[in-house]
Amino acid sequence: MTQYLLGVQMVDGESAESAPGAVEAVNQDMVAQGVWVFGGGLEPRSTASVVRAHKGNDVLVTDGPFVESKEYMAGFWVIEAQDVEAAQSWAARASKACGRPIEVTPFDA
């Protein structure tokens, strides 16, 4: 089994078109099928901070997201699946549930 990150892609100014309870139903099915590892929604990008370590003991903390972009990750699931096709199948269900595109990325083993 390989772990995959299913990242919910959002665009500033757009809203998700999920049916009430649809995401929770997918979550419950993931748990029931034994693929669920962890998941959650993220607060708005305006709450993010970036921490950069520099040479020596210097650390710089700045407000805001790391990347200046309209697209951002608004939530995620970490699942265990047999292969990428199985992970993509779960991503398709998740995309329908939350009304947003889902990026599927395997973890580095």
DSSP file (Angstrom, degrees, kcal/mol; ACC not computed):
  #  RESIDUE AA STRUCTURE BP1 BP2  ACC     N-H-->O    O-->H-N    N-H-->O    O-->H-N    TCO  KAPPA ALPHA  PHI   PSI    X-CA   Y-CA   Z-CA
    1    1 A M              0   0    0      0, 0.0     2,-0.4     0, 0.0    81,-0.2   0.000 360.0 360.0 360.0 141.1    0.0    0.0    0.0
    2    2 A T  E     -A   81   0A   0     79,-2.5    79,-2.8    81,-0.0     2,-0.4  -0.908 360.0-126.1-115.8 144.6    1.2    3.5   -0.8
    3    3 A Q  E     -A   80   0A   0     -2,-0.4   104,-2.8    77,-0.2     2,-0.4  -0.734  27.5-168.1 -90.2 142.0    0.1    6.7    0.9
    4    4 A Y  E     -AB  79 106A   0     75,-2.6    75,-2.3    -2,-0.4     2,-0.6  -0.968  18.9-136.6-129.5 143.3   -1.3    9.5   -1.3
    5    5 A L  E     -AB  78 105A   0    100,-3.3   100,-2.2    -2,-0.4     2,-0.8  -0.900  13.9-162.6 -95.6 123.1   -2.1   13.1   -0.6
    6    6 A L  E     -AB  77 104A   0     71,-3.1    71,-1.7    -2,-0.6     2,-0.5  -0.908  15.1-162.8-104.8 103.1   -5.4   14.2   -2.1
    7    7 A G  E     -AB  76 103A   0     96,-2.9    96,-2.8    -2,-0.8     2,-0.6  -0.774  14.3-137.0 -96.9 125.2   -5.2   18.0   -2.2
    8    8 A V  E     -AB  75 102A   0     67,-2.8    66,-2.7    -2,-0.5    67,-0.7  -0.689  22.1-146.4 -79.5 117.4   -8.3   20.1   -2.6
    9    9 A Q  E     +A   73   0A   0     92,-2.7     2,-0.3    -2,-0.6    64,-0.2  -0.739  20.6 179.8 -91.9 129.5   -7.5   22.9   -5.0
   10   10 A M  E     -A   72   0A   0     62,-2.9    62,-2.3    -2,-0.4     2,-0.4  -0.887  18.4-145.5-125.7 155.7   -9.2   26.3   -4.5
   11   11 A V  E >   -A   71   0A   0     -2,-0.3     3,-2.5    60,-0.2    60,-0.2  -0.987  35.0-101.2-122.4 132.2   -9.0   29.6   -6.3
   12   12 A D  T 3  S+     0   0    0     58,-2.6     3,-0.1    -2,-0.4    58,-0.0  -0.219 108.7  18.2 -49.4 132.7   -9.3   32.9   -4.5
   13   13 A G  T 3  S+     0   0    0      1,-0.3     2,-0.3     0, 0.0    -1,-0.3   0.223 103.0 104.3  89.9 -15.2  -12.8   34.3   -4.9
   14   14 A E    <   -     0   0    0     -3,-2.5     2,-0.3     0, 0.0    -1,-0.3  -0.696  58.3-145.7 -96.4 152.6  -14.4   31.0   -5.9
   15   15 A S        -     0   0    0     -2,-0.3     2,-0.1    -3,-0.1    -3,-0.0  -0.877  19.4-109.6-116.5 153.2  -16.6   28.9   -3.6
   16   16 A A        -     0   0    0     -2,-0.3    83,-0.2     1,-0.1     2,-0.2  -0.461  17.8-145.7 -74.8 150.5  -16.9   25.2   -3.4
   17   17 A E        +     0   0    0     81,-0.4     2,-0.3    82,-0.2    82,-0.2  -0.432  40.8 151.7-114.6  55.9  -20.2   23.7   -4.6
   18   18 A S        -     0   0    0     80,-0.4    80,-0.2    -2,-0.2    79,-0.1  -0.636  45.5-122.0 -91.3 145.9  -20.5   20.8   -2.2
   19   19 A A    >   -     0   0    0     78,-0.5     3,-2.4    -2,-0.3     4,-0.5  -0.603  46.2 -88.0 -78.3 143.9  -23.8   19.3   -1.1
   20   20 A P  T 3  S+     0   0    0      0, 0.0    -1,-0.1     0, 0.0    77,-0.0  -0.287 113.2   6.5 -54.3 129.3  -24.3   19.4    2.7
   21   21 A G  T 3> S+     0   0    0     -3,-0.1     4,-2.0     1,-0.1     5,-0.1   0.345  95.7 114.5  82.5  -7.5  -22.8   16.3    4.3
   22   22 A A  H <> S+     0   0    0     -3,-2.4     4,-1.8     2,-0.2    76,-0.1   0.909  77.9  45.4 -66.1 -42.2  -21.3   15.0    1.0
   23   23 A V  H  > S+     0   0    0     -4,-0.5     4,-2.7    74,-0.3    -1,-0.2   0.919 112.2  51.6 -67.4 -42.6  -17.6   15.4    2.2
   24   24 A E  H  > S+     0   0    0      1,-0.2     4,-2.6     2,-0.2    -1,-0.2   0.868 107.0  54.4 -62.3 -35.3  -18.4   13.8    5.5
   25   25 A A  H  X S+     0   0    0     -4,-2.0     4,-2.0     2,-0.2    -1,-0.2   0.907 109.4  46.9 -64.3 -41.4  -20.0   10.8    3.7
   26   26 A V  H  X S+     0   0    0     -4,-1.8     4,-2.7     2,-0.2    -2,-0.2   0.925 111.5  52.3 -64.4 -43.8  -16.8   10.4    1.6
   27   27 A N  H  X S+     0   0    0     -4,-2.7     4,-2.2     1,-0.2    -2,-0.2   0.933 110.3  47.5 -56.4 -47.5  -14.8   10.6    4.9
   28   28 A Q  H  X S+     0   0    0     -4,-2.6     4,-2.5     1,-0.2    -1,-0.2   0.871 111.6  50.3 -64.2 -37.3  -16.9    7.9    6.5
   29   29 A D  H  X S+     0   0    0     -4,-2.0     4,-2.3     2,-0.2    -1,-0.2   0.891 108.2  53.1 -68.3 -39.1  -16.6    5.7    3.5
   30   30 A M  H  X>S+     0   0    0     -4,-2.7     5,-2.1     2,-0.2     6,-1.2   0.923 111.5  46.4 -59.5 -44.0  -12.8    6.1    3.4
   31   31 A V  H ><5S+     0   0    0     -4,-2.2     3,-1.2     1,-0.2    -2,-0.2   0.943 112.6  49.6 -62.7 -47.7  -12.7    5.0    7.1
   32   32 A A  H 3<5S+     0   0    0     -4,-2.5    -1,-0.2     1,-0.3    -2,-0.2   0.845 112.0  48.3 -61.3 -34.8  -15.1    2.1    6.4
   33   33 A Q  H 3<5S-     0   0    0     -4,-2.3    -1,-0.3    -5,-0.1    -2,-0.2   0.497 113.0-119.5 -85.7  -4.4  -13.0    0.9    3.5
   34   34 A G  T <<5S+     0   0    0     -3,-1.2    -3,-0.2    -4,-0.6    -2,-0.1   0.692  85.9 106.8  77.6  19.6   -9.7    1.2    5.5
   35   35 A V      < +     0   0    0     -5,-2.1    45,-2.1    -6,-0.2    -4,-0.2   0.659  46.4 107.3-100.7 -19.0   -8.0    3.8    3.3
   36   36 A W  E     +C   79   0A   0     -6,-1.2    43,-0.2    43,-0.2     3,-0.1  -0.387  26.3 154.9 -64.6 129.8   -8.4    6.8    5.6
   37   37 A V  E     -     0   0A   0     41,-2.2     2,-0.3     1,-0.4    42,-0.2   0.638  67.7 -35.7-113.2 -52.0   -5.2    8.0    7.3
   38   38 A F  E     +C   78   0A   0     40,-1.8    40,-3.8     2,-0.0    -1,-0.4  -0.964  60.1 166.1-168.3 154.0   -5.9   11.7    8.0
   39   39 A G  E     +C   77   0A   0     -2,-0.3     2,-0.3    38,-0.3    38,-0.2  -0.982   2.8 153.3-167.5 166.2   -7.6   14.7    6.5
   40   40 A G  E     -C   76   0A   0     36,-2.5    36,-2.3    -2,-0.3     2,-0.2  -0.910  38.3 -97.8 174.0 161.9   -8.9   18.1    7.1
   41   41 A G  E     -C   75   0A   0     -2,-0.3     2,-0.3    34,-0.3    34,-0.3  -0.632  37.4-132.0 -89.9 154.2   -9.9   21.5    5.8
   42   42 A L        -     0   0    0     32,-3.4     3,-0.1    -2,-0.2    -2,-0.0  -0.821  17.2-112.6-109.7 148.0   -7.5   24.4    6.1
   43   43 A E        -     0   0    0     -2,-0.3    -1,-0.1     1,-0.2     5,-0.1  -0.233  58.1 -68.7 -65.5 164.6   -8.1   27.9    7.3
   44   44 A P    >   -     0   0    0      0, 0.0     3,-2.3     0, 0.0     4,-0.2  -0.143  46.2-110.8 -56.2 152.8   -7.9   30.8    4.7
   45   45 A R  G >  S+     0   0    0      1,-0.3     3,-2.0     2,-0.2    19,-0.1   0.760 112.8  74.4 -57.3 -25.8   -4.5   31.6    3.3
   46   46 A S  G 3  S+     0   0    0      1,-0.3    -1,-0.3    18,-0.1    18,-0.2   0.690  92.1  56.3 -63.4 -16.1   -4.6   34.9    5.1
   47   47 A T  G <  S+     0   0    0     -3,-2.3    -1,-0.3    16,-0.1    -2,-0.2   0.500  88.5 106.1 -91.0  -4.6   -3.9   32.9    8.3
   48   48 A A    <   -     0   0    0     -3,-2.0    16,-2.8    -4,-0.2     2,-0.3  -0.308  47.7-168.7 -75.9 156.5   -0.7   31.3    7.0
   49   49 A S  E     -D   63   0B   0     14,-0.3     2,-0.4    -2,-0.0    14,-0.2  -0.965  13.9-137.9-137.9 157.8    2.8   32.1    7.9
   50   50 A V  E     -D   62   0B   0     12,-2.8    12,-2.4    -2,-0.3     2,-0.5  -0.971  11.2-161.2-119.8 129.6    6.2   31.1    6.4
   51   51 A V  E     -D   61   0B   0     -2,-0.4     2,-0.5    10,-0.2    10,-0.2  -0.951   9.1-173.9-112.8 122.7    9.2   30.1    8.5
   52   52 A R  E     -D   60   0B   0      8,-2.9     8,-2.9    -2,-0.5     2,-0.4  -0.969  13.1-149.3-120.9 122.5   12.6   30.3    6.9
   53   53 A A  E     -D   59   0B   0     -2,-0.5     6,-0.2     6,-0.2     2,-0.2  -0.747  19.2-170.8 -86.8 135.3   15.8   29.0    8.6
   54   54 A H        -     0   0    0      4,-3.0     4,-0.1    -2,-0.4     0, 0.0  -0.629  39.7 -60.1-114.6 176.1   18.9   30.8    7.6
   55   55 A K  S >  S+     0   0    0     -2,-0.2     3,-1.0     2,-0.1     2,-0.2  -0.215 111.0   5.3 -55.7 147.4   22.6   30.1    8.3
   56   56 A G  T 3  S-     0   0    0      1,-0.2    -2,-0.0    -3,-0.1     0, 0.0  -0.552 128.5 -40.4  76.2-141.2   23.4   30.1   11.9
   57   57 A N  T 3  S+     0   0    0     -2,-0.2    -1,-0.2    -4,-0.1     2,-0.2   0.276  95.8 128.8-104.9   8.9   20.5   30.5   14.3
   58   58 A D    <   -     0   0    0     -3,-1.0    -4,-3.0    -4,-0.1     2,-0.4  -0.471  31.9-179.8 -72.7 133.8   18.6   33.1   12.3
   59   59 A V  E     -D   53   0B   0     -6,-0.2     2,-0.5    -2,-0.2    -6,-0.2  -1.000  12.2-156.7-133.2 132.7   14.9   32.4   11.5
   60   60 A L  E     -D   52   0B   0     -8,-2.9    -8,-2.9    -2,-0.4     2,-0.5  -0.945   6.3-169.2-112.9 126.0   12.6   34.6    9.6
   61   61 A V  E     +D   51   0B   0     -2,-0.5     2,-0.3   -10,-0.2   -10,-0.2  -0.966  10.2 179.2-114.6 124.9    8.9   34.4   10.1
   62   62 A T  E     -D   50   0B   0    -12,-2.4   -12,-2.8    -2,-0.5     2,-0.2  -0.924  26.9-114.9-124.6 151.3    6.6   36.3    7.6
   63   63 A D  E    S+D   49   0B   0     -2,-0.3   -14,-0.3   -14,-0.2   -16,-0.1  -0.485  73.0  32.7 -78.2 151.4    2.8   36.5    7.4
   64   64 A G  S    S-     0   0    0    -16,-2.8    -2,-0.1   -18,-0.2   -18,-0.1  -0.110  95.5 -40.5  95.8 170.3    1.0   35.1    4.4
   65   65 A P        -     0   0    0      0, 0.0   -15,-0.1     0, 0.0   -20,-0.0  -0.247  46.4-123.4 -71.1 158.7    1.3   32.2    2.1
   66   66 A F  S    S+     0   0    0    -17,-0.2     2,-0.4     1,-0.1   -16,-0.1   0.887  96.8  48.3 -66.0 -42.0    4.7   31.1    0.6
   67   67 A V  S    S-     0   0    0      2,-0.1     2,-1.1     0, 0.0    -1,-0.1  -0.867  77.9-136.4-108.7 133.2    3.5   31.4   -3.0
   68   68 A E        +     0   0    0     -2,-0.4     2,-0.3    -4,-0.1     3,-0.1  -0.767  58.3 125.3 -84.4 100.9    1.7   34.4   -4.4
   69   69 A S        -     0   0    0     -2,-1.1   -57,-0.1     1,-0.1    -2,-0.1  -0.986  67.5-129.0-154.8 155.2   -0.9   32.7   -6.5
   70   70 A K  S    S+     0   0    0     -2,-0.3   -58,-2.6   -59,-0.1     2,-0.3   0.788  94.2  72.7 -77.1 -28.2   -4.7   32.6   -6.9
   71   71 A E  E     +A   11   0A   0    -60,-0.2     2,-0.3    -3,-0.1   -60,-0.2  -0.655  61.7 156.2 -89.3 144.0   -4.7   28.8   -6.5
   72   72 A Y  E     -A   10   0A   0    -62,-2.3   -62,-2.9    -2,-0.3     2,-0.6  -0.981  47.4 -94.0-157.3 164.1   -4.1   27.2   -3.2
   73   73 A M  E     +A    9   0A   0     -2,-0.3   -64,-0.2   -64,-0.2     3,-0.1  -0.760  34.4 178.0 -86.2 121.3   -4.7   24.0   -1.2
   74   74 A A  E     -     0   0A   0    -66,-2.7   -32,-3.4    -2,-0.6     2,-0.3   0.579  64.6 -18.6 -99.5 -13.3   -7.9   24.4    0.9
   75   75 A G  E     -AC   8  41A   0    -67,-0.7   -67,-2.8   -34,-0.3     2,-0.3  -0.968  62.0-156.8-176.7 176.7   -7.9   21.0    2.4
   76   76 A F  E     -AC   7  40A   0    -36,-2.3   -36,-2.5    -2,-0.3     2,-0.4  -0.993  12.1-145.2-162.8 162.0   -6.6   17.5    2.0
   77   77 A W  E     -AC   6  39A   0    -71,-1.7   -71,-3.1    -2,-0.3     2,-0.5  -0.977  10.8-153.0-127.1 145.1   -6.9   13.8    2.7
   78   78 A V  E     +AC   5  38A   0    -40,-3.8   -41,-2.2    -2,-0.4   -40,-1.8  -0.993  30.0 170.7-112.9 122.0   -4.0   11.4    3.3
   79   79 A I  E     -AC   4  36A   0    -75,-2.3   -75,-2.6    -2,-0.5     2,-0.5  -0.843  33.5-130.6-127.2 163.3   -5.1    7.9    2.2
   80   80 A E  E     +A    3   0A   0    -45,-2.1     2,-0.3    -2,-0.3   -77,-0.2  -0.979  36.1 169.2-112.1 126.7   -3.5    4.5    1.7
   81   81 A A  E     -A    2   0A   0    -79,-2.8   -79,-2.5    -2,-0.5     3,-0.1  -0.949  44.5-120.8-137.9 156.2   -4.3    2.8   -1.7
   82   82 A Q  S    S-     0   0    0     -2,-0.3     2,-0.3   -81,-0.2    -1,-0.1   0.868  90.9 -17.4 -61.9 -38.9   -3.1   -0.2   -3.7
   83   83 A D  S  > S-     0   0    0    -81,-0.1     4,-2.0   -82,-0.1     3,-0.3  -0.931  76.7 -84.9-159.5 176.3   -2.1    2.0   -6.6
   84   84 A V  H  > S+     0   0    0     -2,-0.3     4,-2.7     1,-0.2     5,-0.2   0.839 122.0  58.4 -64.1 -33.4   -2.5    5.4   -8.3
   85   85 A E  H  > S+     0   0    0      2,-0.2     4,-1.8     1,-0.2    -1,-0.2   0.906 106.9  47.4 -63.7 -40.1   -5.7    4.3  -10.1
   86   86 A A  H  > S+     0   0    0     -3,-0.3     4,-1.9     2,-0.2    -2,-0.2   0.906 112.5  49.7 -66.0 -40.8   -7.3    3.5   -6.7
   87   87 A A  H  X S+     0   0    0     -4,-2.0     4,-2.3     1,-0.2    -2,-0.2   0.898 110.3  50.4 -63.4 -40.3   -6.2    6.8   -5.3
   88   88 A Q  H  X S+     0   0    0     -4,-2.7     4,-2.2     2,-0.2    -1,-0.2   0.843 106.3  55.9 -67.3 -32.7   -7.6    8.6   -8.4
   89   89 A S  H  X S+     0   0    0     -4,-1.8     4,-1.8     2,-0.2    -1,-0.2   0.922 109.7  45.2 -64.2 -43.7  -10.9    6.8   -7.9
   90   90 A W  H  X S+     0   0    0     -4,-1.9     4,-2.5     1,-0.2    -2,-0.2   0.890 110.9  54.5 -64.9 -38.3  -11.1    8.2   -4.3
   91   91 A A  H  X S+     0   0    0     -4,-2.3     4,-2.9     1,-0.2    -2,-0.2   0.879 105.0  53.7 -62.5 -37.8  -10.1   11.6   -5.6
   92   92 A A  H  X S+     0   0    0     -4,-2.2     4,-2.1     2,-0.2    -1,-0.2   0.924 110.7  45.8 -62.5 -43.9  -12.9   11.5   -8.2
   93   93 A R  H  X S+     0   0    0     -4,-1.8     4,-2.0     1,-0.2    -2,-0.2   0.908 114.0  49.0 -64.3 -41.2  -15.4   10.8   -5.4
   94   94 A A  H  X S+     0   0    0     -4,-2.5     4,-2.6     2,-0.2     5,-0.3   0.893 108.9  52.9 -65.3 -39.9  -13.9   13.5   -3.2
   95   95 A S  H  X>S+     0   0    0     -4,-2.9     4,-1.9     1,-0.2     5,-0.6   0.911 110.1  47.6 -62.6 -43.0  -14.0   16.0   -6.1
   96   96 A K  H  <5S+     0   0    0     -4,-2.1    -1,-0.2     1,-0.2    -2,-0.2   0.896 113.5  49.4 -63.2 -39.0  -17.7   15.4   -6.6
   97   97 A A  H  <5S+     0   0    0     -4,-2.0   -78,-0.5     1,-0.2   -74,-0.3   0.895 122.0  30.0 -69.3 -41.1  -18.3   15.7   -2.9
   98   98 A C  H  <5S-     0   0    0     -4,-2.6   -81,-0.4     2,-0.2   -80,-0.4   0.562  98.4-128.1-100.5  -7.9  -16.5   19.0   -2.4
   99   99 A G  T  <5S+     0   0    0     -4,-1.9   -82,-0.2    -5,-0.3    -3,-0.2   0.759  73.3 101.7  72.4  23.6  -17.0   20.5   -5.8
  100  100 A R  S   <S-     0   0    0     -5,-0.6    -1,-0.2    -6,-0.3    -2,-0.2  -0.933  79.3 -93.2-135.2 157.1  -13.3   21.3   -6.4
  101  101 A P        -     0   0    0      0, 0.0   -92,-2.7     0, 0.0     2,-0.4  -0.389  37.4-145.7 -65.5 150.6  -10.4   19.7   -8.3
  102  102 A I  E     -B    8   0A   0    -94,-0.2     2,-0.5    -2,-0.1   -94,-0.2  -0.985   1.0-148.6-122.8 126.1   -8.3   17.2   -6.4
  103  103 A E  E     -B    7   0A   0    -96,-2.8   -96,-2.9    -2,-0.4     2,-0.5  -0.829  12.3-151.8 -92.9 129.0   -4.5   16.8   -6.9
  104  104 A V  E     +B    6   0A   0     -2,-0.5   -98,-0.2   -98,-0.2   -16,-0.1  -0.899  21.2 169.2-105.6 121.3   -3.3   13.3   -6.3
  105  105 A T  E     -B    5   0A   0   -100,-2.2  -100,-3.3    -2,-0.5     2,-0.1  -0.988  26.8-135.1-134.6 124.4    0.4   13.0   -5.2
  106  106 A P  E     -B    4   0A   0      0, 0.0  -102,-0.3     0, 0.0     2,-0.2  -0.479  28.0-112.7 -74.2 149.2    2.1    9.8   -3.8
  107  107 A F        -     0   0    0   -104,-2.8     2,-0.5    -2,-0.1  -104,-0.1  -0.523  35.0-102.6 -75.1 149.0    4.3   10.1   -0.8
  108  108 A D              0   0    0     -2,-0.2    -1,-0.1     1,-0.1     0, 0.0  -0.626 360.0 360.0 -72.5 119.6    8.0    9.5   -1.3
  109  109 A A              0   0    0     -2,-0.5    -1,-0.1  -106,-0.0    -2,-0.0   0.475 360.0 360.0 -78.5 360.0    8.6    6.0    0.0
